[in-house]
Amino acid sequence: MSKIEGNNDLICKKQNNKTGLQSCNVQSVGEYFLSTSFPNLNKLNKTESSHQQKPGGSKTSMYLLQQDICDDTIKQTFTYDDRGNILVDLVQTYRRYWWVNWYRYTYSYDIDGNRRSRLYEIWINNAWVNSKRDTVIYDSNNHLISSCSEVWTNNTWEYEHRYSSVYDMSGFEISFLFEDWTNNTWVNNTKYSYTNDNNGKQSTKLCEIWANNSWIKCWIDSVFYDDKGNLLVEMENDWVNNAWEVKYRISFNYDSCNNQLNRLDEKWENSVWTNLFMWQNIYNNAGAILSNVSCNWVNNSWEYNARDSYEYDNNYNLLSVIHELWVTSKWENNSKCLYTYDENGNTIHAESYVGLGLLRPGSGTLTFFYNHKKSQMFFNNTTVTAQYTTISDIGKTQGISKTYSLSQNYPNPFNPSTTINYSLPFAGTVKLSVYNTLGQSVKELLNETQQQGTHQAKFNAGNLPSGVYFYSLKAASLDGKQIFREVKKCVLMK
């Protein structure tokens, strides 16, 4: 069955880092497999690890998963609004020659496309029965600041969990709090605190557990990057006897194209670093991964563990993945996945084969790429088929904004150019300017009258030195009744 988002989304996001994985949305076996065995496929295909693809980019059509059928016994059907947001996710099972309802998710969104609520219902006695729901709150910058989950008990909604986030002035998350509803009050459970470097990348992550009415340190991760933003080292320290103890280290290295070549996992033992695991990747000239080999440290030497091999078509659609195990000094097949695509590059069929040596049809992790390879869905089945629906003229359907907004520039940090998006609910005058840290204007990007809708401006800082800059949007409606101003920070790195 495909990955269905649960009420533990946020806490999974916060806790998975203890596994040493750098994919911050690992919520299924399939995503774990992809993050370890496909270290460069996401980069190649610019995927998002999500079956909901928000509008944007240069594409004029959006391909959305409309229906998938797993092993001819489970069917999942999606309906969307005109922005591509999922409205209903219905799952049915095949019984006695027809499809029978099983469960469904229903979603609602605000005018900015942020998910506001999700309702989970189960089909019982020919009727939909409430089970769980969550409600999300965002700040004026569209940062998620609170998510509350509830369960349906005795014909009424009761609180279950609550997640809260705090952000700094630059929009980076600096704390995350997880609470339980106990005895009619919110009780602390787990807290994460973050620090970020000058480039906005997370540099430390502290985990604390609530016990005996106080916060108890648990562990802290420290992260280091190279000058290209690639992760170099992640180090874990545990809180033991009121002091930090070094525990674990993960190291990475890359080629000149920023493809990850190696990953080494070590543990701190008897005051020295001891090898545990190692992964090595090989790529073709286009940056597509061809093979991934993992090794274990045994008796002071490296021993093969597993190997994955990848095959693509001329459009870099993934055709097959073969997983092998090192058994009695030779490679033995363990699983194989085969994929088929439509003319738009969307995965429409996949098959899984498992076994040691002789492969037979069996459940395995299958990854469906779609919507210009920006989105993906994971399954754990033997066969899966999929159909897609298309939303065309995305720019036209998304161009009418109901509120003023100024988005964070992308990319950020940048060198030397970046893009700034903003929305106008009314036609009016618009001025977009860039300032240095002294408040001096260094560049005026535009000063003109514009129509209602979503707009984009390019900022080329080729003649400016590296550093922190601020871009300011001033807008006023033609009748002068609506005035808007917002400032955001950007970082130029040369």
N, C-alpha and C positions, 0 to 999 in steps of 0.2 A: 504494500500500500504506500501511497505517496506521503511525503512529509506533510503533516497538518500542524499548523502552529498551535501551541498550547499556551496555557496561562503562565507557564514558567519561562517564557521567552527571555525576559530581561535578566532573571537570575542566572539562566544558562549563559547568557552573554557575559555576565560578570565572572562566573566561576570557571569557565572552561580554560582560562589561562593557566590553571594549575596543572593541566595536562601537558603544558609546553607548546600547545598549538598556537599559531599566530592568526588563524582565521577566527575572527571574533564573533561569528554567528554559528558555531558548531553546535547543532541541535539534533543531529541524527547520525547513525552509522555511515550513511551515504556521504554526509558532509565531512566526516572525519576521514573517510577514505579519499575523498577528493582533495582535501587539504594536505594529506601526506603523500598521496600517489600522483597527484596532478599539480605539483608545485608551480608550474608555469602556465597551465592551461587557462586559469582565470585571467592571467595577464594577457595571454595571447588573444582570448576572445572577449576581454573586457566584461566579464560576467559580474552578477550582483548577488548570487546565492539567494535568490528570492523568486517566487513565481509571480510576484506583483511588480510589474515594470512601470515606474512612473514616467510620464511623458517627458520628452526632452531630446536634445541632440539634434543632429542634422537629418534624421530619418523622417519621412513624411507619413509612414504607415507603421502601426504597431501591431505585432502578431501576438495574440494572447491565447493561452491554453483554454480551450473551450470544453474539452472532454478527454478523459483518459480512461482506459479499461485495462485492468490488471488481472492477468490469468483468467480472463473471461468470467470472473466471478465478482469483481468489485468495479463499480463505475463511479467516477467523480466528475461532476458537471459544474462549471463556473458561469456566472453571469456578471457583467460589468456595467459601470456607468460610462458616459461618453468621454471620460478622462482616463479610462483604463483601470480604475480602481475596482477591486472585487466587491460585489454586493452580496452574492450568495455563493457558498461553496457546499454543494450537495453531494453526499456519498450514499450510494445504494449498493445492495448485494443482489446477486442473481439466485432466485429461489423458485423452483417449480415453474420454470419456463417464463418468468417475468421478473422485472427489476422491482425490488422492494426498498423503500426508504430505510436508511440506517441512522444517519445523523447529518446535521448541517450547521454551518457557521453563517451568520448574517452580520454584515458590517455597515457602519455609517461613517461619514467623513465631514470635515469642515470645508469652508470655501477654498482653503489652500491645499486641499487634498490630503490633509493629515487624518489618520484614522482616529475617530473619536470613540467608537464602541465596537464590541464584538460579542455576539450572542451565540452560545453553543446549546443546541437542542438535540434531543434523542427522540426517535420515532417509537412510540409505545402505544399499543392498542389503537392503531390507525389515527394517531394524533401526535402533534409535536409537543414535547414536554420540555420545559426549561431545565437546564443542567448547570451551566456556568455563564458568566458574562464578565467583561472587563470594560472599564471606562478610562479614557486617557485625557490628560490635560496638557496643553502646550502654552509656552509663554509667547510674547509678541514677536519673538524671533523664530517661532516654530520649533523651539527646543522642547523635547518631551520632559516635563518636570514631574509628572505624577501618573501612575497607572494603578488602578484599584481593581482587584478581582473579587467576585462574589459567587456564592454557590446557592442553588435553589433548594431550600430545606423547609419542609412542612408548609408548602405553598407560599413561601416568602423568601426574599433575597437576604442572605446573611454575608457579611464581610468575611473574606478569607485571607488575602495578602494585599500589601500595598508596597509599591516601589516609588522612590522619589530621587530626583537628580538635581544637582546644583551646578551652575556653569559660571565661568569667570567672564570678564568683560569682553574677551575675544571669542566667546562662544564655545570654549572648550570645557568639557565635563570635568569637575574637580571632586565631586563626591556622589556616591550612590548609596541609598539606604533601603534595606529590605525589612519589612515589618509583618508580623502576624497578628490577626485579630483573635485575642484571647480574653475570655471573661469580660466581654463587652468593652474592651479597650485595645488600642494599638500597642503592641509590645515589640521592642527592638529585637532583631534577629542577627543581621549581618550588615556591616558597613564597609564600603570601599572608598578610599581616598586616593586621588590622583595628582601628580604633578606633570607638567609638560615643559619641554624644552623651548627654546626661542623660535623653533620652526613649527610649534604646535603639536609635535609628536609626544606621545605619552612616555615619560621617562621613569616614573615610579608608580607602583600600585600597591597600596597597603590594605590588607584585609584584617578586620577586627570582628570578634564575635561577642554578642551581648550575654554576659553571665554574671549572676549575683549583683544585678543592678549596676553594672559598670561594663565598659568596653575593654575587652581583653585582646591584646595583639595576637595575631595568628601567624601571618607571613607577609613578606614584602618582596615584590619583584622589581628589579632595576633593569632598564632596557637601554641599549646603546646602538647608535646608528652611524653609518658612514656619511660622507659629505653628499652622497646622492640620495639619502633617505632610506637606504636599505638597512634592514635589521641585521646587526652584527652579533650582538650578545644579549642574552636574557639570563639574568641570574636570580635565583630564589634564595631567600634567607628565612628561616623559621625562628619564631620567638620561643626560646627554651631557657627556663630558669632565669627569667628577667634579663635576657641578653639575646642578641641576634646571632644565630649560627648559620654559616654558609651551608647550603644544602645541595643545590642543583645548578647546573649551567648548561645553556644551549648556545652553540656558536654556528654561524653561517658564513659562507663566502660565495662570491658571485663572479661571473665573467664580465667582460667589458660592456656587454649588452644588458647587464643587471639581471641576468638569469641566475637563479640560485643553483649553485653547483653541488654544495655539500651542506650537510647539517650534522653536527656532532653533539650528542647528549652525554654529560658527565655528572657524576655525583662526588661530593666532597667526603672523603673517607680517610681516616687516620692522617689528617692534615695534608693530604695530597688529592689532586683531581684524578678520579678513576674513570676510564672509559666505560660507557654503557651501550650506546647504539650509535650507528652512523648511517646516513643516507647519501647516495651519490646519484646525480642526474646527468643525462646526456641529451643534447638538443640538436635539431637540424639548423640549417643556416637561417631559417625564418623564425627561429626562437620557439618552435614547437617541441615539446618534450618527446623524446623517442624511447627512453628507458629510465627506470628508477630502481636502484638496487639498495636494499637495506642489509646491514650487517650487525651482528652482536659481538661484544667483547667477551671471549671465553678463553680461560687459561692463558691470559696475556697475549692473545692474538685475535685478529678479526676473523669471524666466520660468517659466510653468507647466510642470510635468513630468507629473504624473498626478493622477487624481481617482477617488475611490471613493464610491459612492452606496449607501445601505442602505434596505431596506424591511422593515417588521415587520407581524405580525398584531396583533389586539387584546390578545394576551397577551404581546407583545413577544418573540415568537419571530421570529428572523431569517428572512425569506422569500427575500431575494435580495441579492446584492452585485454591482454592476456596476463594473468597473475600466476607466477610460479613459486614453488617452495624448494629450498635446497635440502634434498633428502639423500642420505648416503652418498655424498660427494657428487651429486648431479642434480640438475634442475628437473623438477616434475611439475606438470601442469596442475593447477589447483582451481582455477576458474577462468572463464572467458565471457566477455560481453560484446555483443554485436549491435551496430546501430544503423538505421536508415533515415534519410532526410527528404523533405520536400524541396521544391525548386527555390524556396525562400530560405533554406538553411535551417528549418525547424525540424527537430527530431520527431519522427512520426511512428517509429517502431524500434523496439529493443528486445534482445533475448539474452538470457543468462544461462551459463552452463557451469556446473561445479563438479568436483570430485578430485581425487588424487590420482594422477596419471590419465585414466580414462574419464573424459568429461561427459556428463549427462545433463539434460535440462534440470535446472534447480534454481531456487531463489538466490538472488545476488543483488548487489547494489547497482542500480541503473541510473544514469544521469541524463536527463533530457535538457538540451540547450535549445533556446528559441528566442524570438524577437531580436533578430540581428545579434544573437549570442550575448545579449545583455542580461538575460534571465535564465534560470535553470530550476529544475524540479528533480527531487531525488525519490527513487522507489526502491523497495526491497521485494522484488518479485521475480518470476521466471520469464514472463512476457508482458510487455506493456505496449499499447497502441495509443496514439494521441491525435486529436483534431484541434485545429486552431481557428480563431475568428480574427478578423482584421478591423482595426480602426484607422481610417484614412484621414488625411488633412488635419493632423494633430495640431499644427500651428493655429489653424482656424478655430478649432474647438477650445484651445487653451488660451487664445489671445485676449479674451475679455476678463479682466480682473475686477473684483469687487472691492478690493482694498489696496492701499499703497503698500509696497514692500520693496526692500533692498536686500538682495541675496549676497552671501559671501562669495567673493571672487573665486574663480577656478581657472587654472590650478593655483594653489596657495600652500607653500611658497612658490614663486614663479621666477622665470628668467628667459627672456626679458619681457614677455607679453602675458597678459591674463585677460579673462573675460568677466564682465560685471553685468548681471541681469537685474532688472527691476520692473515693477508693475505699476501702472497708473489706472485708477478707477475712473478718472475724468481726463478729458483733453485739457492741456494747460502748459504753462511754462516749466521747463526742466533745466536744472543746472547740476552738472556732475563734475566735481573738482577733486584733486588729490593734494594732500598736505604732508609735510614732513613732521617730525616729532616736535619741532619748534613752533608749529602752527603756521608755517609759511606755505603759501600756495606754490606748488611746483609744476602743476599741469592742470589745465582746464580741458576736460574730455568733451564736454558739449554744453551749450547754452542756447536753447531754442524752444520752440513750441512743438509739442508732440501730441499725437492722438491717444485716446484710451487704449490700454492693452499692455502686453508684455514686450519689453524692449531689451536691447543688448548693446553694451559698449565695450570697446577694446581699449586696454591700457598698455601702451608700449613704453617701458621704462629703460630703453636702451641707453639713454644719455644720463641716467641717474645712478648714483652709487648704491651699493647694497645697504639694506636697512629696513626699518619699520616705517610704513606710510599709512595714511588714513585717507579713505575716499568718502566724500560727503555728497549726498543727494538732497537737493532742495527742489520741491515741486509745489505748484499752486494751480488750482483750477482756474479757468478763464474768468469766472465771475469773482474770483478772489475769496470765496467762502471756505474753500478747502486748502489747507496748507500742511505740508509734510516735510520733515527733515530727519535724516538718519545718517549716522557715521559708522563705518566699519574699518577694521584694521587689516592690512595685508603686509606680507613680508617679501621683499625682493632679495634673492640670493644669487650672486654671480660667481 
